[in-house]
């Protein structure tokens, strides 16, 4: 039993029903989708790819993205979707680490061949046309005999070492997420439409699974991204959309609705449900979103290591303004989702008293199988069956989890994870840089901005422009600092460790610090 069986099931049950739309245009019925994915699976096997081989997807949102994903699973392969905003050098490291043999790309993110691959296929090329040629009888193409415990999705998420870690997500992990969605996040009906404005390579694409389970429609905007006017019009044309969005995207939708004078009733014509997560969302922003758009919102908390499954703050909780603890609840991330248990513990794994801060730990069938080729990191993350998230929080008597801080120095900007070590390592290669410390600075629009504190070597002259140019050569654009602060020294403790807390405090003082 694998995720490929979900597509085969819908091809049998609802073959002619609309499945994938590109904008308002029908791209594929369930039978079309299955025929292309099954045809791709057959061709991939014929080329010599073996069950368990990895195939990279480095592409912006595209209607063929879903066909390739399910084609890989039909063939028994492991998908390695990566962030389309990554620098090619970062992607090539992932290729080498994962051992990916093939890649499917869009030319805008991979205009040149990536090193380390046997074959690179552009999704809009004649090569892709041939590979995705429909199988005449897709249900006669056997689905690879993989098990629920086999890896389906290798999700690369940065680590505190600065090198990405490959999270091994099994078919069971993703099936668990899919079935739990209906109970804790949002019921789905066949007439519903999940919209991929956020990247399919991340949480938005993972939500394709419950919507395929329900036989719903999958909509890729013509722009391939977040254009609020387009999304509002698209929802009115094809039916109210459901979507996963980082808080920054929610903010853009709210601003558009407010600027157009739209009422919550108007917004209901365009959106059924907006699931937000991936970064903190301020209480004032939640209240404004509810006032402008109505009860459209659901919050989830999870990690790549337990994909989209941790806690959920329901539509009802968010809308229940009469509840005596409403403000506290909308500041939380909700209660444990049905497939998992959530605890808050001390360093020894003992439960903390209610209301006291500890590390959030999660147990359940959504928790990853481990990190690819990294047993040491796996042992550190999963202990006695519990995933230690590195996030700090409190639980109340009703089971609501409120996040307080992160034990790791993760920066979340615009819903994207940025680990300071990656940025620091890039900046330390710049001529004239002696020391660097990177921290996050709160930002009302993006959640956090990247700030680099830089110490120059003696007699060296550093400029923001030179450091920016170096970052763009080595790391993705979204990871580069928005601000540089040139200082004579970094605060350190007695052991020589940089005190990043002190740097954050400097940024939060009235007036902050001048730009570099």
Beta strands, then each sheet from edge to edge (+ up, - down):
strand 1: 18-22
strand 2: 25-29
strand 3: 54-58
strand 4: 78-81
strand 5: 102-105
strand 6: 119-122
strand 7: 151-158
strand 8: 164-170
strand 9: 193-195
strand 10: 217-220
strand 11: 241-245
strand 12: 271-276
strand 13: 297-303
strand 14: 306-313
strand 15: 335-336
strand 16: 340-345
strand 17: 358-364
strand 18: 370-371
strand 19: 382-383
strand 20: 386-395
strand 21: 401-406
strand 22: 410-413
strand 23: 416-419
strand 24: 433-443
strand 25: 447-456
strand 26: 483-487
sheet 1: 2+ 1- 10- 9- 11- 12- 13- 14+ 15-
sheet 2: 4+ 3+ 5+ 6+
sheet 3: 7+ 8- 18+
sheet 4: 16+ 17- 20+ 19-
sheet 5: 16+ 17- 20+ 21-
sheet 6: 22+ 23-
sheet 7: 24+ 25- 26-
end
